């Protein structure tokens, strides 16, 4: 065992003295679908309750952020992108807060032994997609702009953490084909209404500073296409990894059954 793995396992065992939940067994999936070391998977699963709480608090902050008032408590409380949209469009706009809600509820459902593979797949797609889409947008399209540096880097690092969380889910979810289909309909549908077929006064993707010209948003600019292209690529990636995980799980189940 490599030194960093020994250190990681010691950390996990220390946490286990306080969070001693029974963990699902390691399933031995190949690294292309399960890239995290086993000790980190175990550590994340042991901390499922606090991680769920952090994500759900992040959901509340995210909706507040999309209301354009992350540091301002004075009324009116809903401005920004949410304030400019109809109420029915609210679930379509704050994609990252919705993704953290999915992963928070996914951990809760697992710990309470609820059968909710559809929720686990929404969490997998959401954390993988938004965890990689937002850093790309911030680094490649938006830049720092007039946002506070601490908030800029918080957005990047917290979203990368979401992508890491996605690779804990295979330990307790089935990755069933119907559940993957539910997630594809939701996130594929989001791509369509975010970038290609406006509904409810759309587009509904996160507003990009690169689209803001002369006081108005111009969705015909390259920034829009770059964000749309990466969103679609990540949806394809999530589908591939989810179905590949299912295939690898079935292979191992059959191997165990025939041994």
Secondary structure, DSSP 8 states (H G I E B T S, - for coil): --HHHHHHHHHHHHHHTT------------TTT--S-HHHHHHHHHTHHHHHHHHHHHHHHHHHHHTT-TT--SS----HHHHTS-GGGHHHH-HHHHHHHHHHHHHHHHHTT---HHHHHHHHHHHHHHHHHHHHIIIIII-STTS-HHHHHHHHHHHHHHHHHHTTGGGT----HHHHHHHHHHHHHHHIIIIIS--TT---S---GGGEETTEE-TTSHHHHHHHHHHHHHHHHHHHHHHHHHHHHHHHHHHHHH-
